[in-house]
Amino acid sequence: MTPAPDAGVGTLRIARFAAAATAAALGVVALALGLWAVRDLFFVAFLGILFGLPAAAGAERLARFRIPRAAGAALIVIGACAVLGGVGAWLAPTLRRQSAEIQARVPDALAQVDAWLASHDTGPLRFVLGAPETRAPAERVDTVIVTPAPAPAAAPQAGVSPGTPQAGARAPSVVGAALRARLVERIRTAGAGHGDPVRVVRATVAAVTGLLLAIFLALYFAVDPAQYARGMLALLPLKRRARGAEVLSEVAIALRRWLVAQLLTMAVLGAATTMLLLGLHVRAAIALGVLTALTKFIPTVGAFLSGVPAVAMAFLTSPHTAVLVAVAFVLLQFLENHVLVPVLMQRIDLPPALTLLAQGVMTLLFGPLGLLVAVPLLAAVMVLVRELVVSRLPAAEVVETDVLAEDAAHAATARVARRAG
């Protein structure tokens, strides 16, 4: 019968397709495992390229004055490292002294915060701290019984508002004491340097090696960025290379603008915070200002990381000063989001919710280094999506999608309002 050869050919094709699909799947898995194994190296290389982009633009401008590109790139990179090293050496004694003061005084500041909160458990703060008199005495006793023994003994020392039963005031103080004990333990452990010496040496060597690798990658990339662009474009089909060059150019422009804007924002907010804290006579003002500048490289999360120790140290002066510092940090964050960022980061649209989600995912998967590169990676991905996906859609479809999304948002808001009413 004649169908037999055709059936054999079909079976052979299916077997070949299955083998090819299996090989492709195994290749993808092996590539993913390989990338996971060298993820730190990948992130360091990305940081090197990120810092090499503005250096390459500066070397190109210096080339107009007949300065060789290699010399211009070396001058920019080495000059930037020299400036940062000089500023660091100049501020090192002050930062070391004030950092030690922060580690020593933050526990006292937290104790004063806890005492102040315990003495203001009436009025508007009742909704935040809880209202002791709204609970029955039996419930309060049950809460105190369940709590571990050392915590209730330390709770009354934080202060109890007059006229409030002692059993009812224990619950907020227990929570504050436990949180304070954890923070104090972490701070003292970090300041004392207790830990495995081998682990400390390995971490130090890894940090220094990563820093040197990023610096040299930035230098090499700034000397001849076109060479690396040609290598990436060589992986594309010939008819796609022109479009690929345009996309790479847009990604480079977005990353360069993001980095320059971020560095300017760090400098402005760090200087403003330092002057503000010095004006309010807050201790360790310079160290807190430098901390603010450094943490601003991490949008959204950095404001919280720098604001908490500043407010805690301000409590050592007075609760009124702490409130002023907190309000000032909120105003600085508002100015950053609505003045500095829109002016400096033109054509870089990063949705805040998506930015925060990317930071959380990268931190959970890759740790602090993932948090450091989360936002610039998101900026690059957003440009790729815009250039490779959105640009292919007809303009009418893009407008219709925006209108539908806006209508859906209004409809959802109206439903929530009706249910609340």
C-alpha positions as CSV (number, residue, x, y, z in Angstrom):
1,M,0.0,0.0,0.0
2,T,1.2,3.5,-0.9
3,P,0.3,5.4,2.4
4,A,3.0,3.5,4.3
5,P,6.0,5.6,3.0
6,D,4.2,8.8,3.6
7,A,3.4,7.7,7.2
8,G,7.0,6.9,7.7
9,V,8.1,10.3,6.5
10,G,5.6,12.0,8.7
11,T,6.8,10.1,11.7
12,L,10.4,11.0,10.9
13,R,9.5,14.7,10.6
14,I,7.7,14.6,14.0
15,A,10.7,12.8,15.6
16,R,13.1,15.4,14.2
17,F,10.8,18.3,15.3
18,A,10.5,16.7,18.8
19,A,14.3,16.3,19.0
20,A,14.9,19.9,17.8
21,A,12.3,21.2,20.3
22,T,13.9,19.2,23.2
23,A,17.4,20.4,22.2
24,A,16.1,24.0,22.1
25,A,14.5,23.7,25.5
26,L,17.6,22.2,27.0
27,G,19.6,25.0,25.5
28,V,17.4,27.6,27.0
29,V,17.5,25.9,30.4
30,A,21.3,25.7,30.2
31,L,21.6,29.3,29.1
32,A,19.3,30.3,32.0
33,L,21.4,28.3,34.5
34,G,24.6,29.8,33.1
35,L,23.2,33.4,33.4
36,W,22.1,32.7,36.9
37,A,25.5,31.4,37.8
38,V,27.2,34.6,36.5
39,R,24.4,37.0,37.5
40,D,26.6,39.2,39.6
41,L,29.1,39.5,36.8
42,F,26.3,40.4,34.4
43,F,25.1,43.2,36.7
44,V,28.6,44.5,37.2
45,A,29.1,44.6,33.4
46,F,25.7,46.4,33.1
47,L,26.8,49.0,35.6
48,G,30.1,49.4,33.7
49,I,28.3,50.0,30.4
50,L,25.9,52.3,32.2
51,F,28.7,54.6,33.5
52,G,30.5,54.2,30.2
53,L,27.7,55.8,28.2
54,P,28.1,59.4,29.6
55,A,31.9,58.9,29.4
56,A,31.6,58.0,25.8
57,A,29.5,61.1,25.1
58,G,32.1,63.3,26.8
59,A,35.0,61.7,24.9
60,E,33.1,62.4,21.7
61,R,32.8,66.0,22.6
62,L,36.5,66.2,23.5
63,A,37.4,64.7,20.2
64,R,36.0,67.9,18.5
65,F,38.9,69.7,20.2
66,R,41.4,67.3,18.5
67,I,41.8,65.3,21.7
68,P,42.2,61.6,20.9
69,R,39.2,59.6,21.9
70,A,41.2,57.1,24.1
71,A,42.9,60.0,25.9
72,G,39.5,61.8,26.4
73,A,37.8,58.7,27.7
74,A,40.7,58.0,30.1
75,L,40.7,61.7,31.2
76,I,37.0,61.6,32.0
77,V,36.9,58.2,33.8
78,I,40.1,58.8,35.8
79,G,39.1,62.4,36.5
80,A,35.7,61.3,37.9
81,C,37.4,58.6,40.0
82,A,39.9,61.2,41.3
83,V,37.2,63.7,42.2
84,L,35.1,61.1,44.0
85,G,38.2,59.8,45.8
86,G,39.3,63.3,46.8
87,V,35.9,64.2,48.2
88,G,35.7,60.8,50.0
89,A,39.2,61.3,51.5
90,W,38.2,64.9,52.6
91,L,35.0,63.8,54.2
92,A,36.3,60.4,55.5
93,P,37.2,61.6,59.1
94,T,33.9,63.5,59.5
95,L,31.9,60.6,58.0
96,R,33.7,58.0,60.2
97,R,33.1,60.1,63.4
98,Q,29.5,60.9,62.5
99,S,28.7,57.3,61.4
100,A,30.0,56.0,64.8
101,E,27.8,58.6,66.5
102,I,24.8,57.4,64.5
103,Q,25.4,53.8,65.5
104,A,25.8,54.9,69.2
105,R,22.9,57.3,69.4
106,V,20.2,55.7,67.2
107,P,19.2,53.3,70.1
108,D,18.7,56.3,72.4
109,A,16.8,58.1,69.6
110,L,14.5,55.0,69.2
111,A,13.9,54.9,72.9
112,Q,12.9,58.6,72.9
113,V,10.6,57.9,69.9
114,D,9.0,55.0,71.8
115,A,8.6,57.1,74.9
116,W,7.0,60.0,73.0
117,L,4.6,57.7,71.2
118,A,3.6,56.1,74.5
119,S,2.9,59.5,76.1
120,H,0.8,60.6,73.1
121,D,-1.6,57.6,72.9
122,T,-4.6,59.9,72.9
123,G,-5.9,62.3,70.2
124,P,-5.2,61.8,66.5
125,L,-2.4,59.3,67.2
126,R,-5.0,57.0,68.8
127,F,-6.0,55.8,65.3
128,V,-2.3,54.9,64.6
129,L,-1.3,53.5,67.9
130,G,-4.6,52.0,68.9
131,A,-7.1,53.1,71.6
132,P,-6.4,51.2,74.9
133,E,-9.7,52.1,76.5
134,T,-11.7,50.6,73.6
135,R,-10.6,47.1,74.6
136,A,-12.0,45.2,77.5
137,P,-9.7,44.6,80.5
138,A,-9.9,40.8,79.9
139,E,-8.6,41.2,76.4
140,R,-5.7,43.3,77.5
141,V,-4.7,40.8,80.1
142,D,-4.9,38.1,77.5
143,T,-2.6,40.1,75.3
144,V,-0.1,40.6,78.0
145,I,-0.1,37.0,79.0
146,V,0.7,35.8,75.5
147,T,3.6,38.2,75.2
148,P,7.1,36.8,76.2
149,A,8.1,37.5,79.7
150,P,11.0,40.0,79.2
151,A,9.0,42.4,77.0
152,P,6.2,43.4,79.5
153,A,8.8,44.2,82.2
154,A,10.5,46.8,79.9
155,A,7.2,48.2,78.6
156,P,6.2,50.4,81.5
157,Q,9.6,52.2,81.3
158,A,8.5,53.8,78.1
159,G,5.9,55.9,79.9
160,V,2.2,55.6,80.4
161,S,-0.2,58.4,79.8
162,P,-1.9,59.6,82.9
163,G,-5.4,58.3,83.4
164,T,-4.9,55.2,81.3
165,P,-4.8,51.8,83.0
166,Q,-1.4,50.3,83.0
167,A,-2.6,47.0,81.5
168,G,-4.1,48.8,78.6
169,A,-0.9,50.7,77.8
170,R,1.3,47.7,77.6
171,A,0.4,46.4,74.2
172,P,1.7,49.4,72.2
173,S,4.9,49.5,74.3
174,V,5.6,45.8,73.9
175,V,5.5,46.2,70.1
176,G,7.7,49.3,70.2
177,A,10.2,47.6,72.6
178,A,10.5,44.5,70.5
179,L,11.0,46.5,67.3
180,R,13.5,48.7,69.0
181,A,15.4,45.7,70.4
182,R,15.8,44.2,66.9
183,L,17.0,47.5,65.4
184,V,19.5,48.0,68.2
185,E,20.8,44.5,67.9
186,R,21.3,44.9,64.1
187,I,23.0,48.3,64.5
188,R,25.3,47.1,67.3
189,T,26.2,43.9,65.4
190,A,27.0,45.9,62.3
191,G,29.0,48.5,64.3
192,A,30.9,45.9,66.3
193,G,32.0,44.0,63.2
194,H,31.3,40.6,64.8
195,G,31.2,37.9,62.1
196,D,33.3,35.4,60.2
197,P,36.6,37.1,59.2
198,V,36.8,34.9,56.1
199,R,33.4,36.1,55.0
200,V,34.4,39.7,55.6
201,V,37.5,39.3,53.6
202,R,35.7,37.6,50.7
203,A,33.0,40.3,50.7
204,T,35.7,43.0,50.6
205,V,37.6,41.4,47.8
206,A,34.5,40.9,45.8
207,A,33.4,44.5,46.3
208,V,36.8,45.9,45.3
209,T,37.0,43.5,42.3
210,G,33.6,44.4,41.1
211,L,34.3,48.1,41.4
212,L,37.6,47.9,39.5
213,L,35.9,45.7,36.8
214,A,33.1,48.3,36.4
215,I,35.6,51.1,36.1
216,F,37.7,49.4,33.4
217,L,34.6,48.3,31.5
218,A,33.4,51.9,31.5
219,L,36.8,53.0,30.2
220,Y,37.0,50.4,27.5
221,F,33.4,51.1,26.4
222,A,33.9,54.8,26.3
223,V,37.0,54.5,24.1
224,D,35.1,52.7,21.2
225,P,31.4,52.1,21.9
226,A,30.7,51.5,18.2
227,Q,32.8,48.3,18.3
228,Y,30.5,46.7,20.8
229,A,27.4,47.9,19.0
230,R,28.7,46.3,15.7
231,G,29.3,43.1,17.6
232,M,25.7,43.1,18.9
233,L,24.2,44.0,15.5
234,A,26.2,41.2,13.8
235,L,23.9,38.8,15.6
236,L,20.9,40.1,13.7
237,P,19.9,39.3,10.2
238,L,21.2,41.8,7.6
239,K,17.9,43.4,6.9
240,R,17.2,44.0,10.6
241,R,20.5,45.7,11.5
242,A,19.4,49.2,10.5
243,R,16.4,49.0,12.8
244,G,18.6,47.3,15.5
245,A,21.0,50.2,15.4
246,E,18.1,52.7,15.9
247,V,16.8,50.7,18.9
248,L,20.3,50.4,20.5
249,S,20.7,54.2,20.0
250,E,17.4,54.9,21.8
251,V,18.4,52.6,24.7
252,A,21.8,54.3,25.0
253,I,20.2,57.7,25.0
254,A,17.6,56.7,27.6
255,L,20.2,55.1,29.9
256,R,22.6,58.1,29.6
257,R,19.8,60.6,30.4
258,W,18.7,58.5,33.3
259,L,22.1,58.3,34.8
260,V,23.0,62.0,34.4
261,A,19.6,63.0,35.8
262,Q,20.1,60.6,38.7
263,L,23.5,61.9,39.5
264,L,22.3,65.5,39.4
265,T,19.4,64.6,41.7
266,M,21.7,62.9,44.1
267,A,23.9,66.0,44.3
268,V,21.1,68.4,44.7
269,L,19.2,66.5,47.3
270,G,22.3,65.5,49.2
271,A,23.4,69.1,49.5
272,A,19.9,70.3,50.4
273,T,19.5,67.7,53.1
274,T,22.9,68.5,54.6
275,M,22.2,72.2,54.8
276,L,18.7,71.5,56.2
277,L,20.0,69.3,59.0
278,L,22.8,71.7,59.8
279,G,20.3,74.5,60.1
280,L,18.2,72.4,62.4
281,H,21.2,71.4,64.5
282,V,20.7,67.7,63.9
283,R,23.7,65.6,64.9
284,A,25.7,63.8,62.2
285,A,24.2,66.1,59.5
286,I,27.0,65.6,57.0
287,A,26.9,61.8,57.2
288,L,23.1,61.8,56.9
289,G,23.3,64.1,53.9
290,V,25.8,61.8,52.2
291,L,23.6,58.9,53.0
292,T,20.7,60.7,51.4
293,A,22.7,61.4,48.2
294,L,23.9,57.7,47.9
295,T,20.5,56.2,48.5
296,K,18.9,58.5,45.9
297,F,20.5,56.3,43.3
298,I,17.7,53.8,44.3
299,P,14.4,55.7,43.6
300,T,11.5,55.4,46.0
301,V,13.2,53.0,48.4
302,G,16.2,55.4,48.9
303,A,13.9,58.1,50.4
304,F,12.8,55.7,53.1
305,L,16.3,54.4,53.8
306,S,17.7,57.9,54.3
307,G,14.7,59.5,56.0
308,V,14.3,57.0,58.9
309,P,17.8,57.6,60.5
310,A,17.5,61.4,59.9
311,V,14.2,61.6,61.8
312,A,15.5,59.3,64.5
313,M,18.6,61.4,65.0
314,A,16.4,64.6,65.1
315,F,14.5,63.1,68.0
316,L,17.7,63.6,70.1
317,T,17.3,67.3,69.6
318,S,13.5,67.4,70.2
319,P,10.3,65.9,68.9
320,H,9.5,69.2,67.2
321,T,12.8,69.0,65.3
322,A,11.9,65.4,64.2
323,V,8.6,66.5,62.9
324,L,10.3,69.4,60.9
325,V,12.8,66.9,59.5
326,A,10.0,64.5,58.5
327,V,8.0,67.3,56.8
328,A,11.2,68.5,55.1
329,F,11.9,65.0,53.7
330,V,8.4,64.8,52.4
331,L,8.7,68.2,50.7
332,L,12.1,67.2,49.2
333,Q,10.5,64.0,47.8
334,F,7.7,66.0,46.3
335,L,10.1,68.4,44.7
336,E,12.1,65.5,43.3
337,N,9.1,63.7,41.8
338,H,7.4,66.8,40.4
339,V,10.2,69.2,39.6
340,L,13.6,67.6,39.2
341,V,12.6,64.3,37.7
342,P,10.2,65.7,35.0
343,V,12.8,68.4,34.0
344,L,15.9,66.1,34.0
345,M,14.4,62.8,32.8
346,Q,12.7,63.9,29.6
347,R,11.4,61.1,27.4
348,I,11.9,58.6,30.2
349,D,8.5,57.4,31.4
350,L,8.8,55.0,34.3
351,P,5.5,54.3,36.0
352,P,6.0,54.5,39.8
353,A,4.0,51.3,40.5
354,L,6.0,49.3,37.9
355,T,9.3,50.8,39.3
356,L,8.5,49.7,42.8
357,L,7.5,46.3,41.6
358,A,10.7,45.9,39.6
359,Q,12.7,46.9,42.6
360,G,10.9,44.4,44.8
361,V,11.3,41.5,42.4
362,M,15.0,42.3,41.7
363,T,15.7,42.5,45.4
364,L,14.1,39.2,46.2
365,L,15.8,37.4,43.3
366,F,19.3,39.0,43.3
367,G,19.7,40.9,46.6
368,P,21.2,44.4,47.0
369,L,22.9,44.3,43.6
370,G,19.6,43.6,41.9
371,L,18.0,46.5,43.7
372,L,20.9,48.7,42.4
373,V,20.3,47.9,38.7
374,A,16.5,47.4,38.8
375,V,15.5,50.9,37.6
376,P,18.1,51.3,34.8
377,L,17.2,47.8,33.6
378,L,13.5,48.8,33.7
379,A,14.3,51.9,31.7
380,A,16.0,49.8,29.0
381,V,13.2,47.3,28.9
382,M,10.6,50.1,28.6
383,V,12.5,51.6,25.6
384,L,12.7,48.1,24.0
385,V,8.9,47.6,24.4
386,R,8.2,51.0,23.0
387,E,10.5,50.6,20.0
388,L,9.8,47.0,19.2
389,V,6.1,46.5,20.2
390,V,4.3,49.8,20.5
391,S,5.9,51.4,17.4
392,R,4.5,48.6,15.3
393,L,0.9,49.2,16.3
394,P,-1.1,51.6,14.1
395,A,-1.7,55.0,15.7
396,A,-5.4,54.4,15.8
397,E,-5.0,51.2,17.9
398,V,-2.7,53.0,20.3
399,V,-5.2,55.8,20.8
400,E,-8.1,53.4,21.1
401,T,-6.1,51.3,23.7
402,D,-5.4,54.5,25.8
403,V,-9.1,55.5,25.6
404,L,-10.3,52.0,26.6
405,A,-7.9,51.9,29.5
406,E,-9.0,55.4,30.7
407,D,-12.7,54.4,30.4
408,A,-12.0,51.2,32.4
409,A,-10.3,53.2,35.1
410,H,-13.2,55.6,35.4
411,A,-15.7,52.7,35.4
412,A,-13.7,50.9,38.2
413,T,-13.6,54.2,40.2
414,A,-17.3,54.7,39.8
415,R,-18.1,51.1,41.0
416,V,-15.9,51.6,44.1
417,A,-17.7,54.9,44.8
418,R,-21.1,53.3,44.5
419,R,-20.2,50.4,46.8
420,A,-18.7,52.9,49.4
421,G,-21.9,55.0,49.2
